[in-house]
Amino acid sequence: MKCTRIIGTVHHGSYKKIIDVLFTKEELSMRMNRKTARDGVEIELELYEDLQEGDIIAENESYAYAVKLYVPKLPKENLNPEIKVKNYL
């Protein structure tokens, strides 16, 4: 599927089911990009404007594909550090 413009936003409502297309913060300002939606549909972007979360970039008969900001999780610290007991005796 090819996208050359932003169709609308999910904030104004949509009568179709919304499928997320994950973007990182850096990818929102890229002009040309290729992404895969959560349902496996490939979307080729060729935009000359910055994307924002909630923008609808493509749609078909039953689905609308919208931008979703993806923030990678940082690795967790060791939650069970070795317990050190000081003996004063």
C-alpha positions in Angstrom: 0.0 0.0 0.0 1.4 3.4 -0.8 0.9 6.6 1.2 1.5 10.1 -0.2 -0.6 12.1 2.3 -2.2 12.1 5.7 -5.9 11.1 5.4 -7.1 12.2 8.8 -6.7 11.5 12.5 -8.2 9.0 14.9 -9.0 11.8 17.3 -11.9 12.8 15.0 -13.3 9.3 15.1 -13.4 6.6 12.5 -16.0 4.1 11.3 -13.3 1.6 10.5 -11.2 -0.6 12.8 -7.9 1.0 13.5 -4.7 -1.0 12.9 -1.5 0.4 14.5 1.7 1.1 12.5 4.6 1.5 15.0 7.0 4.3 14.6 9.9 5.5 16.7 10.3 9.2 17.5 13.1 9.6 14.9 11.0 7.9 12.1 8.2 10.4 12.5 10.1 13.1 10.5 11.5 10.8 7.8 10.2 11.6 4.3 10.5 8.1 2.7 10.0 5.0 4.8 8.6 1.5 4.6 6.7 0.1 7.6 4.7 -3.1 8.4 1.4 -2.7 10.2 0.4 -5.0 13.1 -1.7 -7.1 10.7 1.2 -7.7 8.3 0.3 -5.2 5.6 3.3 -3.3 4.2 2.9 0.5 3.8 5.3 2.6 1.7 5.4 6.2 2.9 6.4 9.1 0.7 5.4 12.1 2.8 6.6 15.7 2.8 5.2 16.5 6.3 5.9 15.3 9.8 3.7 12.6 11.2 2.1 12.7 14.7 0.6 9.9 16.7 -3.0 9.2 15.6 -2.5 10.2 12.0 -4.3 7.9 9.5 -1.9 7.2 6.7 -3.8 4.5 4.8 -7.1 2.7 4.6 -8.9 0.0 2.8 -12.5 -1.3 2.8 -12.6 -2.3 6.4 -9.4 -1.0 8.2 -7.7 2.3 8.8 -3.9 2.3 9.4 -2.8 4.9 12.0 0.5 6.0 13.4 1.4 4.7 16.9 4.5 5.9 18.7 6.7 3.1 19.8 9.0 3.6 22.8 11.4 0.7 23.3 11.6 -0.5 26.9 15.0 -0.2 28.6 16.4 -3.3 30.2 15.4 -3.7 33.8 18.0 -3.5 36.6 18.7 -6.6 38.6 15.7 -6.6 40.9 17.2 -9.3 43.2 20.6 -8.0 44.1 22.7 -10.2 46.3 21.7 -9.4 49.9 24.7 -8.3 51.9 24.4 -8.5 55.7 27.0 -6.7 57.8 28.0 -8.6 60.9 29.2 -6.4 63.7 29.8 -9.1 66.3 
